[in-house]
């Protein structure tokens, strides 16, 4: 089962919450030991993404085939 969850601060540690739907589907209970495969999502920051690209220009509104 693959899901996304947010890491949160818990005291001096970090924690994640397993959604209720998954605990039911996988029959998880307090004290169970689970294996977790962690892969961080890469965030895409659009700010500055077009830096250095040519400026946009208004197209001619003349006759066209469209």
Backbone torsions as a table, in degrees:
resi	resn	phi	psi	omega
1	UNK	NA	129.4	178.2
2	UNK	-113.1	134.0	177.0
3	UNK	-147.1	166.0	174.9
4	UNK	-111.9	142.9	177.1
5	UNK	-148.0	157.7	-177.7
6	UNK	-97.5	137.0	175.6
7	UNK	-78.1	133.9	-179.4
8	UNK	-127.0	155.7	176.8
9	UNK	-76.4	133.0	177.4
10	UNK	-137.7	97.5	-173.8
11	UNK	65.8	-126.5	176.8
12	UNK	-95.1	7.5	-177.4
13	UNK	-115.4	178.2	172.5
14	UNK	-114.5	147.5	-177.5
15	UNK	-142.1	161.3	172.8
16	UNK	-133.4	150.7	-179.2
17	UNK	-103.4	133.7	175.6
18	UNK	-88.4	121.8	-178.3
19	UNK	-57.3	145.6	-176.6
20	UNK	-54.9	-39.7	-179.0
21	UNK	-59.2	-38.3	-179.4
22	UNK	-73.4	-38.8	178.9
23	UNK	-61.7	-36.8	177.2
24	UNK	-70.3	-47.1	-177.0
25	UNK	-62.2	-39.8	-178.0
26	UNK	-93.5	2.2	-179.3
27	UNK	53.0	50.3	179.6
28	UNK	-88.5	141.9	179.0
29	UNK	-134.0	159.4	177.7
30	UNK	-54.5	132.6	179.1
31	UNK	94.8	-13.7	177.9
32	UNK	-65.2	149.1	175.8
33	UNK	-101.9	130.1	-179.0
34	UNK	-127.3	156.5	173.1
35	UNK	-101.5	139.3	-178.0
36	UNK	-124.3	126.5	175.2
37	UNK	-100.8	112.5	-173.2
38	UNK	-100.8	130.3	171.7
39	UNK	-141.9	125.0	-176.0
40	UNK	-80.6	133.5	175.7
41	UNK	-70.9	136.2	175.8
42	UNK	-86.0	128.6	177.8
43	UNK	-89.6	138.0	177.6
44	UNK	-103.1	119.9	178.7
45	UNK	-100.5	112.6	-177.3
46	UNK	-76.3	-11.9	-178.1
47	UNK	-65.9	122.9	177.9
48	UNK	82.4	5.8	-175.4
49	UNK	-64.3	-29.2	-179.3
50	UNK	-100.1	13.8	-179.5
51	UNK	-60.3	128.2	179.8
52	UNK	90.9	-8.0	178.1
53	UNK	-74.9	152.7	178.7
54	UNK	-63.8	152.1	-179.2
55	UNK	-69.9	149.0	177.1
56	UNK	-76.5	147.2	175.7
57	UNK	-130.3	151.6	-179.5
58	UNK	-74.3	130.8	178.8
59	UNK	-74.0	151.5	176.6
60	UNK	-66.5	132.2	-178.3
61	UNK	-93.0	28.6	179.2
62	UNK	-71.2	-168.2	179.5
63	UNK	-62.6	140.1	176.9
64	UNK	-142.0	167.3	-179.4
65	UNK	-86.7	0.6	-175.9
66	UNK	-96.0	NA	NA
